Amino acid sequence: MREKVVIVGGGVIGSSVAYFLRAADPTVEVTVIERDPSYARSSSALSAASIRQQFSTPLSVQMSLFGIEFLRAIGERLAVDGARPSIDLHEGGYLFLATPAGVTTLRDNHALQTRLGADIRLLEPGALMKRFPWLNVEDLAAGALGESGEGWFDGYGLVQALRKKAQALGARYVADDMTALIRDGRRVTQVTTASATVYPCDVLVNAAGAWSRRVAAMLDIELPVFARRRSIFNVSSPARLEQCPLLIDPSGVYFRPEGQTYICGTSPGADNDPDDLPLDQVDHALFDDVIWPTLAHRVPQFEALRVLHAWSGYYEYNVFDQNAIIGLHPDVENCIFANGFSGHGLQQGPATGRGVSELILHGRYMTLDLSMLGFDRVLENRPFVEKNVV
């Protein structure tokens, strides 16, 4: 009998799982339930769509190293009937800046990243000024620049390419909302949707992103993942910044080129970051009070900026340790969680899809061991903290 896998959520995580499952074993019956096939509210489509290796944990670095390998080969990997998708990958690099207070952490992270094979260069203020003459370095102690393997791409294009390839391989996508789960002891046996359709399942994958907590609650499981709104601003400026990377200021404010313009943003303070804020609203006060003054200080030419467009999307924010939760929960033996990426789900989607498919097909991880991201650490209060959350 064919094994039935039901995936709740058809964004980058769910579609990556569907793709890797069907690519590895065409006998597995894969159903992806995605309530909004337009992806209008999807984090995958609304993010700044970037990839980096500059993380503070070895596993995050390794996941994104596979991510860039996957993105570079996407035309070949995800081609359908000879049509090769493109996601406009631009390896412009990340530039993390540090003041004297943060330089030790920057150096420690750099040593870790380069040991694992990431192409990151540590630059002193003089080298930063020479490389980026438009940059104000007066209060900086160093910067870490991704020379290759880091940059930005079309996030919506990646989701669509994964979805279309998964469908071409035989995965079924259902435009519906999951409304109930039926359990028999420690197993989920059925998934019911708003259309009153029932889907039997041997394995359930929770890939519901910012709404994954609702899925977990149906299993009486407390998932520490919340929808945290993040606003992104597209701005114009007369500034022409040569060789501009995606720059992360020590304050957490970031910007990167977007054609002839720039996009920028930052996370609000912890005391002003509630859950489930409406996505049709943008935090313009955050731009006026924090982002613009920071950009004008770091790049004096940015004193003249004009907001062209702004939007908001959700981080599926893991409040426990800002790292993904991937794997089984001890109370439910056939539900796999893939949630809480806290802003780096797009770049870690390929590694997650591969790992979850291995867990389903083989009962263990075969390539990159993701067990450190398992649910046990939450239950045992063992945070696996990611410090480089942007």
C-alpha positions as CSV (number, residue, x, y, z in Angstrom):
1,M,0.0,0.0,0.0
2,R,1.3,3.4,-0.9
3,E,2.4,5.6,2.0
4,K,0.3,8.8,2.3
5,V,2.0,12.0,3.3
6,V,-0.1,15.1,4.0
7,I,1.7,18.4,4.1
8,V,0.0,21.4,5.7
9,G,1.4,24.5,4.0
10,G,2.6,24.9,0.5
11,G,5.2,27.6,0.9
12,V,8.9,27.1,0.5
13,I,9.2,24.5,3.3
14,G,6.1,22.4,2.4
15,S,6.9,22.5,-1.3
16,S,10.5,21.6,-0.7
17,V,9.4,18.6,1.3
18,A,7.0,17.6,-1.5
19,Y,9.7,18.0,-4.1
20,F,12.3,15.9,-2.3
21,L,9.8,13.2,-1.4
22,R,8.6,12.7,-4.9
23,A,12.1,13.0,-6.4
24,A,13.4,10.3,-4.0
25,D,10.4,7.9,-4.0
26,P,7.6,8.3,-6.6
27,T,5.6,5.6,-4.8
28,V,4.8,8.0,-1.9
29,E,1.5,9.7,-2.2
30,V,2.0,13.4,-1.4
31,T,-0.8,15.8,-0.8
32,V,-0.1,19.5,0.0
33,I,-2.9,21.5,1.5
34,E,-2.4,25.2,0.9
35,R,-5.3,27.5,1.6
36,D,-4.0,30.4,-0.5
37,P,-2.4,29.3,-3.8
38,S,-1.8,33.0,-4.6
39,Y,0.6,33.2,-1.7
40,A,-0.6,36.7,-1.0
41,R,0.1,36.4,2.7
42,S,2.9,33.8,2.5
43,S,6.2,34.6,4.3
44,S,8.0,33.0,1.3
45,A,6.6,35.6,-1.1
46,L,6.8,38.7,1.2
47,S,10.3,38.3,2.6
48,A,13.5,40.1,1.5
49,A,14.5,36.8,-0.1
50,S,18.2,36.5,0.8
51,I,20.7,33.8,1.6
52,R,23.8,33.9,3.8
53,Q,26.3,31.6,5.5
54,Q,26.9,34.2,8.2
55,F,25.2,32.4,11.1
56,S,26.4,31.7,14.6
57,T,25.7,27.9,14.7
58,P,27.5,25.3,12.6
59,L,24.2,23.6,11.5
60,S,22.7,26.9,10.2
61,V,25.9,27.5,8.2
62,Q,25.7,24.0,6.7
63,M,22.1,24.3,5.9
64,S,22.6,27.5,4.0
65,L,25.7,26.1,2.2
66,F,23.4,23.4,0.8
67,G,20.9,26.2,0.1
68,I,23.2,28.1,-2.2
69,E,24.3,25.0,-3.9
70,F,20.6,24.2,-4.6
71,L,19.8,27.7,-5.8
72,R,22.8,27.8,-8.2
73,A,21.5,24.6,-9.9
74,I,17.8,25.5,-9.8
75,G,17.5,25.7,-13.5
76,E,18.6,22.1,-13.9
77,R,17.1,20.7,-10.7
78,L,13.6,22.1,-11.1
79,A,13.2,22.2,-14.9
80,V,9.7,21.0,-16.1
81,D,9.3,19.8,-19.7
82,G,12.5,21.5,-20.7
83,A,11.5,24.9,-19.2
84,R,14.2,26.0,-16.7
85,P,13.1,28.3,-13.9
86,S,15.1,31.4,-13.0
87,I,15.1,33.1,-9.6
88,D,17.5,35.9,-10.5
89,L,20.1,34.9,-8.0
90,H,22.5,37.7,-7.3
91,E,25.5,36.8,-5.2
92,G,26.2,40.3,-4.0
93,G,27.2,39.2,-0.5
94,Y,26.2,40.1,3.0
95,L,28.2,42.7,5.0
96,F,27.9,42.3,8.8
97,L,29.3,45.4,10.6
98,A,30.5,45.5,14.2
99,T,31.4,48.2,16.7
100,P,34.1,47.5,19.2
101,A,31.4,46.0,21.5
102,G,30.5,43.4,18.9
103,V,33.8,42.6,17.2
104,T,34.7,39.6,19.3
105,T,31.4,37.9,18.4
106,L,32.0,38.8,14.7
107,R,35.5,37.3,14.7
108,D,34.3,34.1,16.5
109,N,31.5,33.7,14.0
110,H,33.9,34.3,11.1
111,A,36.2,31.6,12.3
112,L,33.3,29.2,12.5
113,Q,31.9,30.0,9.1
114,T,35.3,29.8,7.3
115,R,36.1,26.5,9.0
116,L,32.9,25.1,7.5
117,G,33.8,26.3,4.0
118,A,32.0,29.6,3.8
119,D,33.7,32.3,1.7
120,I,33.7,35.1,4.2
121,R,36.3,37.8,4.5
122,L,37.0,39.8,7.7
123,L,37.7,43.5,6.9
124,E,39.2,46.1,9.2
125,P,37.9,49.7,9.0
126,G,40.6,50.8,6.6
127,A,39.8,47.9,4.2
128,L,36.1,48.6,4.6
129,M,36.7,52.2,3.6
130,K,38.8,51.2,0.6
131,R,36.3,48.6,-0.6
132,F,33.2,50.8,0.1
133,P,34.2,54.4,0.0
134,W,30.5,55.5,0.5
135,L,30.5,53.8,4.0
136,N,30.9,55.6,7.3
137,V,33.3,53.5,9.3
138,E,34.1,56.0,12.1
139,D,32.4,53.9,14.8
140,L,33.2,50.5,13.4
141,A,35.8,47.9,14.4
142,A,35.4,45.4,11.6
143,G,33.1,43.9,9.0
144,A,32.5,40.4,7.6
145,L,31.8,40.2,3.9
146,G,30.5,37.2,2.0
147,E,32.7,37.1,-1.2
148,S,30.5,34.4,-2.7
149,G,27.6,32.2,-1.8
150,E,25.6,35.0,-0.3
151,G,23.1,37.4,-1.8
152,W,19.4,37.7,-2.8
153,F,16.9,36.2,-5.2
154,D,13.3,36.0,-6.2
155,G,11.6,34.3,-3.3
156,Y,8.2,34.0,-5.0
157,G,9.9,32.5,-8.0
158,L,11.6,29.9,-5.8
159,V,8.3,28.8,-4.3
160,Q,6.6,28.6,-7.7
161,A,9.5,26.6,-9.1
162,L,9.4,24.1,-6.2
163,R,5.6,23.8,-6.4
164,K,5.6,23.2,-10.2
165,K,8.3,20.7,-10.0
166,A,6.7,18.8,-7.1
167,Q,3.4,18.8,-9.1
168,A,5.2,17.5,-12.2
169,L,6.7,14.7,-10.1
170,G,3.2,13.7,-9.0
171,A,2.5,15.7,-5.8
172,R,-1.1,16.9,-5.5
173,Y,-1.8,20.4,-4.3
174,V,-5.2,21.2,-2.8
175,A,-6.5,24.8,-2.4
176,D,-8.2,24.4,1.0
177,D,-7.9,25.2,4.6
178,M,-7.0,22.4,7.1
179,T,-9.7,22.6,9.9
180,A,-9.3,19.4,12.0
181,L,-7.0,16.5,12.7
182,I,-8.1,13.0,13.8
183,R,-5.9,11.1,16.2
184,D,-5.8,7.4,17.1
185,G,-3.6,7.3,20.2
186,R,-0.2,8.6,19.3
187,R,-0.9,8.8,15.5
188,V,-2.6,11.3,13.2
189,T,-4.9,9.3,10.9
190,Q,-6.9,11.9,9.1
191,V,-6.9,15.5,8.0
192,T,-10.1,17.4,7.4
193,T,-10.4,20.6,5.4
194,A,-13.0,23.4,5.2
195,S,-14.6,21.8,2.2
196,A,-15.3,18.8,4.4
197,T,-12.8,16.6,2.5
198,V,-11.1,14.0,4.6
199,Y,-7.5,13.0,3.7
200,P,-6.1,9.8,5.3
201,C,-2.5,10.1,6.3
202,D,0.4,7.9,7.4
203,V,2.6,11.0,8.0
204,L,1.6,14.6,8.6
205,V,4.1,17.4,8.0
206,N,3.4,20.8,9.7
207,A,4.8,23.4,7.3
208,A,2.2,26.0,8.0
209,G,4.7,28.8,8.6
210,A,3.3,31.7,10.7
211,W,0.1,29.7,11.3
212,S,1.9,26.5,12.4
213,R,1.0,27.1,16.1
214,R,-2.7,26.5,15.1
215,V,-1.9,23.1,13.6
216,A,0.1,22.1,16.7
217,A,-2.7,23.2,19.0
218,M,-5.0,20.7,17.2
219,L,-2.7,18.0,18.5
220,D,-2.6,19.5,22.0
221,I,1.0,20.5,21.4
222,E,2.4,23.9,22.5
223,L,4.6,25.2,19.7
224,P,6.6,28.3,20.6
225,V,6.2,29.9,17.2
226,F,4.4,33.1,16.7
227,A,3.6,35.4,13.7
228,R,5.7,38.5,14.1
229,R,5.1,41.3,11.5
230,R,8.1,42.7,9.7
231,S,7.8,45.7,7.4
232,I,10.0,46.2,4.3
233,F,10.5,49.5,2.6
234,N,11.5,50.1,-1.0
235,V,13.3,53.5,-1.2
236,S,14.9,55.6,-3.9
237,S,18.0,57.7,-3.5
238,P,20.3,59.7,-5.7
239,A,23.1,57.6,-4.1
240,R,24.9,55.2,-6.4
241,L,26.7,52.7,-4.2
242,E,29.3,50.7,-6.1
243,Q,29.5,47.0,-5.3
244,C,26.8,47.3,-2.7
245,P,26.1,44.1,-0.7
246,L,23.3,43.4,1.7
247,L,24.5,45.5,4.6
248,I,23.7,44.7,8.2
249,D,24.3,47.7,10.5
250,P,25.3,46.9,14.2
251,S,21.9,48.2,15.1
252,G,20.2,45.5,13.1
253,V,19.0,47.8,10.3
254,Y,19.7,46.3,6.9
255,F,19.5,47.4,3.3
256,R,20.4,46.0,-0.1
257,P,20.1,47.0,-3.8
258,E,16.9,46.3,-5.6
259,G,17.6,47.2,-9.2
260,Q,18.1,51.0,-9.2
261,T,16.5,51.4,-5.8
262,Y,17.0,49.8,-2.4
263,I,15.0,47.8,0.1
264,C,15.5,48.1,3.8
265,G,14.1,47.2,7.2
266,T,14.7,46.1,10.8
267,S,13.1,44.2,13.6
268,P,11.1,46.3,16.1
269,G,12.2,46.3,19.7
270,A,11.2,43.3,21.9
271,D,8.9,45.6,23.8
272,N,7.0,46.5,20.7
273,D,6.7,43.2,18.8
274,P,3.3,41.7,19.5
275,D,1.9,38.7,17.7
276,D,-0.5,38.6,14.7
277,L,-0.4,42.3,13.7
278,P,-2.4,42.9,10.5
279,L,-0.3,42.5,7.3
280,D,-2.2,45.3,5.5
281,Q,-0.5,47.8,7.8
282,V,3.1,49.0,7.7
283,D,5.1,50.3,10.6
284,H,6.0,53.7,9.0
285,A,7.1,55.1,12.4
286,L,9.8,52.4,12.5
287,F,11.2,53.8,9.3
288,D,11.0,57.4,10.3
289,D,12.4,56.9,13.9
290,V,14.9,54.1,13.4
291,I,15.7,53.0,9.9
292,W,16.1,56.3,8.1
293,P,18.4,57.9,10.7
294,T,20.5,54.8,10.9
295,L,20.9,54.6,7.1
296,A,21.8,58.3,6.9
297,H,24.5,57.8,9.6
298,R,26.0,54.7,8.0
299,V,25.7,56.0,4.4
300,P,25.7,59.8,4.3
301,Q,24.4,59.8,0.8
302,F,21.2,58.3,2.2
303,E,20.3,61.5,3.8
304,A,18.0,62.0,0.8
305,L,15.6,59.0,0.7
306,R,12.1,58.6,-0.6
307,V,9.8,55.7,0.2
308,L,8.4,54.3,-3.1
309,H,6.6,51.3,-1.7
310,A,6.3,49.3,1.6
311,W,4.8,46.0,2.6
312,S,4.6,43.7,5.6
313,G,5.1,39.9,6.0
314,Y,5.3,37.5,8.9
315,Y,8.3,35.9,10.5
316,E,7.4,32.6,11.9
317,Y,9.3,33.5,15.0
318,N,10.5,30.9,17.4
319,V,10.5,32.7,20.7
320,F,12.4,29.9,22.4
321,D,15.8,30.2,20.6
322,Q,15.2,31.7,17.1
323,N,16.1,28.5,15.3
324,A,13.9,26.1,13.4
325,I,12.1,23.3,15.1
326,I,12.4,20.2,12.8
327,G,11.4,16.7,13.6
328,L,8.9,14.6,15.6
329,H,7.2,15.4,18.9
330,P,7.3,12.5,21.4
331,D,3.5,12.6,21.9
332,V,2.7,12.1,18.2
333,E,4.8,9.5,16.4
334,N,3.9,10.4,12.8
335,C,3.7,14.3,12.8
336,I,6.9,16.0,11.6
337,F,7.3,19.7,12.5
338,A,9.2,22.1,10.2
339,N,8.5,25.5,11.8
340,G,9.9,28.6,13.5
341,F,12.7,29.6,11.0
342,S,12.6,33.2,12.4
343,G,13.4,34.8,9.1
344,H,15.7,32.3,7.4
345,G,13.2,29.8,6.1
346,L,13.7,30.6,2.4
347,Q,17.4,29.9,2.5
348,Q,17.1,26.8,4.7
349,G,14.1,25.4,2.8
350,P,16.1,23.1,0.5
351,A,18.1,21.5,3.4
352,T,14.8,21.2,5.4
353,G,13.0,19.6,2.6
354,R,15.8,17.1,2.0
355,G,16.1,16.3,5.7
356,V,12.3,15.9,6.3
357,S,12.0,13.6,3.3
358,E,14.9,11.5,4.6
359,L,13.2,11.3,8.0
360,I,10.0,10.1,6.4
361,L,11.6,7.6,3.9
362,H,14.4,6.2,6.1
363,G,13.5,7.1,9.7
364,R,16.6,9.1,10.1
365,Y,18.7,11.9,8.5
366,M,21.0,10.5,5.7
367,T,22.9,13.6,4.6
368,L,22.9,16.6,7.1
369,D,22.0,15.6,10.6
370,L,19.2,18.1,11.7
371,S,18.6,16.4,15.0
372,M,19.9,19.4,17.0
373,L,16.8,21.2,15.8
374,G,14.5,18.6,17.2
375,F,11.5,19.3,19.5
376,D,13.3,17.6,22.5
377,R,15.4,20.7,23.1
378,V,12.2,22.8,23.7
379,L,10.7,20.2,26.0
380,E,14.0,19.9,27.9
381,N,14.7,23.6,28.0
382,R,18.0,23.4,26.0
383,P,18.0,26.4,23.7
384,F,20.0,26.1,20.5
385,V,20.4,29.9,20.1
386,E,20.9,31.6,16.8
387,K,22.5,35.0,17.5
388,N,22.6,36.3,13.9
389,V,18.8,36.9,13.4
390,V,18.2,39.8,11.0
